[in-house]
């Protein structure tokens, strides 16, 4: 299935809880057809705002010979290197500098983008920004480095930039034909898109509707009995999304599959395991939390044809339906809200 670049980006903004970022949302309207250009545009815009405000600084550990004493005196190092003869001492100290991890990641990502085919305007912007980061070390970045970044209220402007940088590093690969860096097609990676689709739907409903409370609870099997060792072998029931209001309770499970239905022609059917799964969720949650009967819903992206099936099974309503992620964004927004009607 092919999801347009702009729509992939909207999905990311909701999943990251950054849909309110003005520059981020504006970028989704630029009309790019390649993700690397969209991300280069966003990163250049965000980095430009960071530089306009002033690069963040942090304390960087230094260890060197200085005149006098600064920070912690390293006596053994001073004597070993005979610094006293030059009126110096070997010291360890912290210095406030721009050469901190999040600035290094920003510079490394800009450099990486310059080795990627970009629209000429984006390449010019990225190169200019890269050249303005002369005070920052030019280092190679690993995905582990992103776990070490510490952001807070004073440098929150970096949040979107770090998200984009991480996504770029996750999806860049070397083209064996040219030796250049190219962007892996994010929307063809089913596992990535499945996680993204789930996070997007959840955060969309958190932000865009006010009728339901949203949660993603773990559930236990109702009436379970057995030894602790045997019970540990039971599969966990992790719901994607539960929507609750005084009048309705919905257990919603998202699926991102190349084939939403199985079979041929008029004989296509719902994937059995998917329906069994959401049915088990509804039955167990209803047993644990009696009251308004729970409803079940399976939500898929449209692959070829849209569909919407409705059932009542053992006193519970079930909906199995699709959402077209290839249509213009306002229509996606409208259709997602409509599935709760």
Order of alpha helices (4+ residues) and beta strands (2+ residues): alpha-alpha-alpha-beta-beta-alpha-beta-alpha-alpha-alpha-alpha-beta-beta-alpha-beta-beta-alpha-beta-beta-beta-beta-beta-alpha-beta-beta-beta-alpha
